[in-house]
Amino acid sequence: MTKDISVSTWQAELVVDCRCMLGEGPQWDAKNQRLYWCNILEQQLHWLSPASSESGHYPLDHMVSLAAPLEGGGLLLVGEDRLSRFDPVNAAVERFCDFEADNPITRSNDARIDRHGSLWLSTMGKKAEKGAGSLYRLHRGKLTLLRSGLTIPNAICFSEDGEFAWFTDTATGVVMRWTLDSEGWPKGEPQPWADFSTTLGNPDGAVVDSEGCLWLALWGAGQVVRLDNNGQIIGRVKLPVSQPSCPAFAGPDLKTLYITTAQEGFSAEQLAQEPTAGSLYVVETGIAGLAEPPLRFA
């Protein structure tokens, strides 16, 4: 299902040597021309202004896995057990919604805003406990459980027309595709779409481009693969580190692909072999991504 067919290849390069324990959730803030990403385990929010090459980070008081731009300014933080608004100017955090606050073993993981302006977010066990995770949709202020019994939910992304959602439980190695109705709610059961269970690397974060292809990070394989509509590999981005976690399109034309990485679980020997693991990488693909919709509360 995932054999190579006319495969294009690219090489990613180091752009911010930040060495996060678990870099995740890259998001482009088009209004402010800034890329944000999270260092989940070390409770940091990182940023890069590509035009000036300036970068930095904000310390946080809880684990955060996504920072998405809000229509009225500021960022939505998808945190350990809560959603918050964050003002990058004064680093102020305003908590406005809890989820799984009564379950101390879980934290947020992958998340993305769908084509209807609704937030899909996932949880997982802090020690990746089997079946401890869930998948939710926050639609017009109401949080609905979509799926439970997941171990490491990832690869949440959506087709441009809103017809499909993708996600994976990384532990299974299989990317699922879910048909959506006109309001963005799942119809029926998700179907297996791309199987990596017998190949090197596990499916992690993903994003869809303007040609309808899905770019998927393969944790452990040092690659981001580009998949066509049938789940076939048609492109590969190679990295010098083994644990890419999520790609995101950014820049004025959305043709620059940024990739977060991680050094979680590394031994001292692995760190010596991959000293820049956990840093941010970049590649010019020549292919445009899709603008991420803002979150809608009403």
TORZAGU-678629 format. One record per residue (C-alpha): residue in three letters; residue number from 0; x negated, y, z negated. Coordinates in Angstrom, 2 decimals, always signed. Last residue first. Example, Ala and Ser with C-alpha at 12.3 -4.5 7.8 and 13.67 -1.06 7.14 Angstrom:
BEGIN
SER, 1, -13.67, -1.06, -7.14
ALA, 0, -12.30, -4.50, -7.80
END
This chain:
BEGIN
ALA, 297, +19.83, +30.76, -17.39
PHE, 296, +16.35, +30.02, -18.81
ARG, 295, +14.59, +29.77, -15.46
LEU, 294, +10.92, +28.81, -15.40
PRO, 293, +9.04, +30.31, -12.47
PRO, 292, +8.62, +28.25, -9.29
GLU, 291, +5.10, +26.99, -8.40
ALA, 290, +3.92, +28.18, -4.99
LEU, 289, +3.15, +25.21, -2.77
GLY, 288, -0.32, +24.15, -1.65
ALA, 287, -2.14, +25.17, +1.49
ILE, 286, -4.63, +22.94, +3.30
GLY, 285, -8.08, +24.26, +4.24
THR, 284, -9.42, +22.00, +1.48
GLU, 283, -11.80, +24.38, -0.27
VAL, 282, -12.93, +22.44, -3.35
VAL, 281, -13.23, +23.39, -7.01
TYR, 280, -14.26, +21.79, -10.30
LEU, 279, -13.52, +22.73, -13.92
SER, 278, -15.58, +21.09, -16.68
GLY, 277, -14.76, +18.07, -18.84
ALA, 276, -17.76, +16.11, -17.58
THR, 275, -20.66, +18.50, -16.93
PRO, 274, -23.31, +16.30, -18.57
GLU, 273, -22.26, +13.16, -16.65
GLN, 272, -25.11, +10.64, -17.16
ALA, 271, -26.07, +12.03, -20.58
LEU, 270, -22.42, +12.15, -21.53
GLN, 269, -22.06, +8.50, -20.49
GLU, 268, -25.00, +7.51, -22.71
ALA, 267, -23.62, +9.41, -25.68
SER, 266, -20.39, +7.44, -25.22
PHE, 265, -17.41, +9.01, -23.52
GLY, 264, -13.85, +8.50, -24.80
GLU, 263, -12.65, +11.93, -23.70
GLN, 262, -15.10, +13.60, -21.32
ALA, 261, -12.41, +15.22, -19.20
THR, 260, -11.75, +16.86, -15.83
THR, 259, -9.65, +19.66, -14.35
ILE, 258, -9.50, +20.07, -10.59
TYR, 257, -9.06, +23.28, -8.62
LEU, 256, -7.94, +23.18, -5.00
THR, 255, -8.28, +26.40, -3.00
LYS, 254, -5.79, +26.79, -0.16
LEU, 253, -3.10, +28.63, -2.16
ASP, 252, -3.44, +31.65, +0.21
PRO, 251, -4.19, +34.20, -2.54
GLY, 250, -5.99, +31.57, -4.69
ALA, 249, -4.69, +28.40, -6.29
PHE, 248, -3.69, +24.80, -5.64
ALA, 247, -3.80, +22.53, -8.69
PRO, 246, -5.43, +19.14, -9.40
CYS, 245, -5.19, +17.05, -12.60
SER, 244, -7.25, +14.69, -14.76
PRO, 243, -10.59, +13.98, -13.10
GLN, 242, -12.55, +11.44, -15.21
SER, 241, -15.62, +10.12, -13.38
VAL, 240, -17.79, +13.19, -12.84
PRO, 239, -19.69, +14.12, -9.66
LEU, 238, -16.35, +14.60, -7.84
LYS, 237, -15.10, +13.21, -4.54
VAL, 236, -11.97, +14.59, -2.88
ARG, 235, -10.32, +11.91, -0.78
GLY, 234, -7.83, +12.07, +2.08
ILE, 233, -5.24, +10.00, +3.96
ILE, 232, -4.35, +7.48, +1.23
GLN, 231, -0.97, +5.89, +1.94
GLY, 230, +1.99, +6.65, -0.36
ASN, 229, +4.48, +6.58, +2.50
ASN, 228, +4.91, +10.36, +2.64
ASP, 227, +1.12, +10.83, +2.79
LEU, 226, -1.28, +10.53, -0.14
ARG, 225, -4.31, +12.74, -0.86
VAL, 224, -6.75, +11.22, -3.34
VAL, 223, -8.58, +12.99, -6.17
GLN, 222, -11.72, +11.09, -7.08
GLY, 221, -14.18, +10.30, -9.87
ALA, 220, -12.77, +6.77, -10.27
GLY, 219, -12.13, +6.73, -14.01
TRP, 218, -9.03, +8.90, -13.82
LEU, 217, -7.71, +8.98, -10.26
ALA, 216, -6.29, +12.47, -9.71
LEU, 215, -3.42, +12.54, -7.20
TRP, 214, -2.81, +14.99, -4.36
LEU, 213, +0.65, +14.39, -2.86
CYS, 212, +1.48, +15.21, +0.74
GLY, 211, +4.53, +17.21, +1.83
GLU, 210, +2.68, +19.48, +4.25
SER, 209, +2.84, +22.44, +1.85
ASP, 208, +0.98, +20.47, -0.84
VAL, 207, +2.27, +18.41, -3.78
VAL, 206, +0.47, +18.15, -7.15
ALA, 205, -0.73, +15.24, -9.29
GLY, 204, -2.09, +14.37, -12.74
ASP, 203, -3.24, +10.84, -13.65
PRO, 202, -3.27, +7.63, -11.63
ASN, 201, -5.83, +5.11, -12.96
GLY, 200, -9.20, +4.43, -11.37
LEU, 199, -10.69, +1.53, -9.39
THR, 198, -8.02, -0.49, -7.60
THR, 197, -5.68, -3.32, -8.67
SER, 196, -3.01, -1.25, -10.43
PHE, 195, -3.25, +1.60, -7.95
ASP, 194, +0.23, +1.09, -6.45
ALA, 193, +1.96, +3.92, -4.59
TRP, 192, +5.75, +4.38, -4.34
PRO, 191, +7.48, +2.18, -6.92
GLN, 190, +11.13, +3.31, -7.17
PRO, 189, +12.79, +5.47, -9.83
GLU, 188, +16.29, +4.30, -10.84
GLY, 187, +19.56, +5.92, -9.87
LYS, 186, +19.82, +9.64, -9.19
PRO, 185, +17.54, +12.02, -11.10
TRP, 184, +18.79, +15.57, -11.76
GLY, 183, +17.54, +18.45, -9.57
GLU, 182, +20.86, +20.20, -9.11
SER, 181, +21.31, +18.93, -5.53
ASP, 180, +20.55, +15.37, -6.65
LEU, 179, +17.09, +13.90, -7.14
THR, 178, +15.52, +10.67, -5.80
TRP, 177, +12.72, +9.35, -8.02
ARG, 176, +9.29, +8.29, -6.78
MET, 175, +7.03, +6.16, -8.99
VAL, 174, +3.22, +6.05, -9.05
VAL, 173, +1.94, +2.66, -10.27
GLY, 172, -1.21, +2.04, -12.34
THR, 171, +0.88, +0.69, -15.25
ALA, 170, -1.06, +2.47, -18.02
THR, 169, -0.82, +5.78, -16.14
ASP, 168, +2.96, +5.79, -16.50
THR, 167, +3.57, +7.64, -13.30
PHE, 166, +5.68, +10.49, -11.98
TRP, 165, +7.13, +11.72, -8.71
ALA, 164, +10.26, +13.80, -8.10
PHE, 163, +12.19, +13.82, -4.85
GLU, 162, +14.75, +15.84, -2.90
GLY, 161, +13.67, +19.23, -4.24
ASP, 160, +12.98, +20.57, -0.74
GLU, 159, +9.30, +21.19, -1.54
SER, 158, +8.87, +17.73, -3.03
PHE, 157, +8.26, +17.61, -6.78
CYS, 156, +5.52, +16.82, -9.29
ILE, 155, +4.95, +14.91, -12.56
ALA, 154, +1.74, +12.87, -12.14
ASN, 153, +1.60, +11.72, -15.79
PRO, 152, +3.34, +9.79, -18.56
ILE, 151, +0.87, +7.83, -20.76
THR, 150, +2.75, +5.06, -22.65
LEU, 149, +6.39, +5.28, -21.56
GLY, 148, +9.27, +3.72, -23.55
SER, 147, +11.62, +6.63, -22.86
ARG, 146, +13.07, +8.25, -19.74
LEU, 145, +15.22, +11.24, -18.85
LEU, 144, +15.82, +12.84, -22.27
THR, 143, +17.60, +16.18, -21.88
LEU, 142, +16.48, +19.56, -23.31
LYS, 141, +18.96, +22.43, -22.87
GLY, 140, +17.73, +25.99, -22.19
ARG, 139, +18.83, +26.23, -18.58
HIS, 138, +17.38, +22.79, -17.79
LEU, 137, +14.55, +21.41, -19.94
ARG, 136, +13.94, +17.93, -18.50
TYR, 135, +12.38, +15.18, -20.59
LEU, 134, +10.04, +12.18, -20.18
SER, 133, +9.11, +9.97, -23.13
GLY, 132, +6.10, +8.41, -24.83
ALA, 131, +5.65, +5.85, -27.60
GLY, 130, +5.75, +2.84, -25.27
LYS, 129, +2.22, +1.66, -26.12
GLU, 128, +0.40, +3.95, -28.54
ALA, 127, -1.87, +6.29, -26.58
LYS, 126, -3.64, +7.37, -29.77
LYS, 125, -1.78, +10.69, -29.89
GLY, 124, +1.23, +8.80, -28.59
MET, 123, +2.73, +10.29, -25.46
THR, 122, +5.14, +13.07, -24.52
SER, 121, +6.38, +14.35, -21.19
LEU, 120, +7.70, +17.59, -19.77
TRP, 119, +9.93, +18.52, -16.84
LEU, 118, +10.73, +22.22, -16.88
SER, 117, +13.60, +23.63, -14.84
GLY, 116, +13.12, +26.38, -12.27
HIS, 115, +15.22, +24.57, -9.67
ARG, 114, +12.18, +23.52, -7.63
ASP, 113, +10.70, +21.77, -10.70
ILE, 112, +8.43, +23.21, -13.40
ARG, 111, +5.61, +20.85, -14.41
ALA, 110, +4.50, +18.84, -17.45
ASP, 109, +1.93, +16.17, -18.41
ASN, 108, +1.20, +15.48, -22.08
SER, 107, +2.99, +16.69, -25.18
ARG, 106, +2.13, +15.08, -28.49
THR, 105, +3.30, +12.00, -30.38
ILE, 104, +2.48, +10.31, -33.72
PRO, 103, +4.09, +13.00, -35.87
ASN, 102, +7.66, +12.27, -34.70
ASP, 101, +10.08, +14.69, -36.40
ALA, 100, +9.02, +17.57, -34.13
GLU, 99, +9.93, +15.41, -31.14
PHE, 98, +10.82, +18.62, -29.31
ASP, 97, +10.91, +22.16, -30.71
CYS, 96, +11.97, +25.42, -29.05
PHE, 95, +11.15, +29.14, -29.44
ARG, 94, +7.66, +29.63, -30.88
GLU, 93, +6.13, +33.05, -30.19
VAL, 92, +2.33, +33.10, -29.72
ALA, 91, +0.35, +36.36, -29.58
ALA, 90, -3.00, +36.32, -27.77
ASN, 89, -2.91, +40.15, -27.46
VAL, 88, -3.06, +40.49, -23.68
PRO, 87, -2.57, +36.78, -22.92
ASP, 86, +0.96, +36.87, -24.39
PHE, 85, +2.11, +33.31, -25.10
ARG, 84, +5.69, +32.07, -25.28
SER, 83, +6.19, +28.78, -27.06
LEU, 82, +7.54, +25.27, -26.50
ARG, 81, +7.09, +22.77, -29.31
ASP, 80, +5.78, +19.39, -30.45
GLU, 79, +2.18, +19.35, -29.19
GLY, 78, +2.60, +22.34, -26.96
VAL, 77, +4.03, +23.28, -23.59
LEU, 76, +3.03, +26.94, -23.54
LEU, 75, +5.11, +29.27, -21.36
LEU, 74, +3.01, +32.21, -20.30
GLY, 73, +3.26, +35.98, -20.26
GLY, 72, +5.29, +38.09, -17.88
GLY, 71, +8.99, +38.34, -17.06
GLU, 70, +8.92, +35.46, -14.59
LEU, 69, +6.93, +33.22, -16.92
PRO, 68, +3.57, +31.78, -15.89
ALA, 67, +2.91, +28.14, -16.92
ALA, 66, +0.51, +27.05, -19.66
LEU, 65, +0.41, +23.26, -19.96
SER, 64, -1.01, +20.62, -22.35
VAL, 63, -1.19, +22.48, -25.67
MET, 62, -2.56, +21.04, -28.94
HIS, 61, -2.00, +23.30, -31.93
ASP, 60, -3.45, +26.44, -33.54
LEU, 59, -4.84, +27.92, -30.32
PRO, 58, -8.25, +29.37, -29.41
TYR, 57, -8.21, +31.44, -26.20
HIS, 56, -10.68, +30.80, -23.39
GLY, 55, -12.97, +32.52, -20.95
SER, 54, -13.68, +33.09, -17.28
GLU, 53, -14.86, +35.87, -14.98
SER, 52, -15.68, +34.80, -11.42
SER, 51, -14.52, +38.26, -10.28
ALA, 50, -12.06, +37.16, -7.57
PRO, 49, -11.64, +33.71, -9.13
SER, 48, -10.24, +34.99, -12.44
LEU, 47, -10.56, +31.89, -14.63
TRP, 46, -8.71, +30.92, -17.80
HIS, 45, -8.94, +28.40, -20.63
LEU, 44, -6.39, +27.64, -23.37
GLN, 43, -7.92, +25.80, -26.32
GLN, 42, -6.72, +23.27, -28.90
GLU, 41, -9.76, +20.94, -28.85
LEU, 40, -7.69, +17.89, -27.89
ILE, 39, -5.72, +19.62, -25.15
ASN, 38, -8.35, +21.69, -23.39
CYS, 37, -5.81, +23.49, -21.25
TRP, 36, -5.85, +25.20, -17.87
TYR, 35, -5.08, +28.66, -16.54
LEU, 34, -5.97, +30.10, -13.14
ARG, 33, -5.63, +33.85, -12.72
GLN, 32, -4.51, +36.03, -9.84
ASN, 31, -2.29, +38.12, -12.17
LYS, 30, +0.92, +37.71, -10.18
ALA, 29, -0.16, +34.36, -8.71
ASP, 28, -0.68, +32.67, -12.09
TRP, 27, -2.03, +29.31, -10.93
GLN, 26, -1.64, +26.32, -13.25
PRO, 25, -4.14, +23.65, -14.33
GLY, 24, -2.59, +21.16, -16.80
GLU, 23, -5.57, +19.29, -18.26
GLY, 22, -9.14, +19.40, -19.59
LEU, 21, -9.65, +16.79, -22.29
MET, 20, -12.92, +17.12, -24.25
CYS, 19, -13.57, +20.29, -22.30
ARG, 18, -17.04, +20.81, -20.83
CYS, 17, -16.59, +24.49, -19.86
ASP, 16, -19.02, +24.69, -16.93
VAL, 15, -16.64, +26.66, -14.71
VAL, 14, -17.00, +26.25, -10.90
LEU, 13, -18.62, +22.84, -10.38
GLU, 12, -18.26, +21.56, -6.83
ALA, 11, -15.80, +19.17, -5.20
GLN, 10, -16.82, +17.16, -2.13
TRP, 9, -14.27, +16.58, +0.64
THR, 8, -13.20, +13.56, +2.66
SER, 7, -10.60, +12.97, +5.36
VAL, 6, -9.25, +9.41, +5.64
SER, 5, -7.95, +8.12, +8.94
ILE, 4, -5.95, +5.34, +7.18
ASP, 3, -7.30, +4.03, +3.85
LYS, 2, -5.37, +1.29, +2.06
THR, 1, -2.90, +2.34, -0.65
MET, 0, +0.00, +0.00, +0.00
END
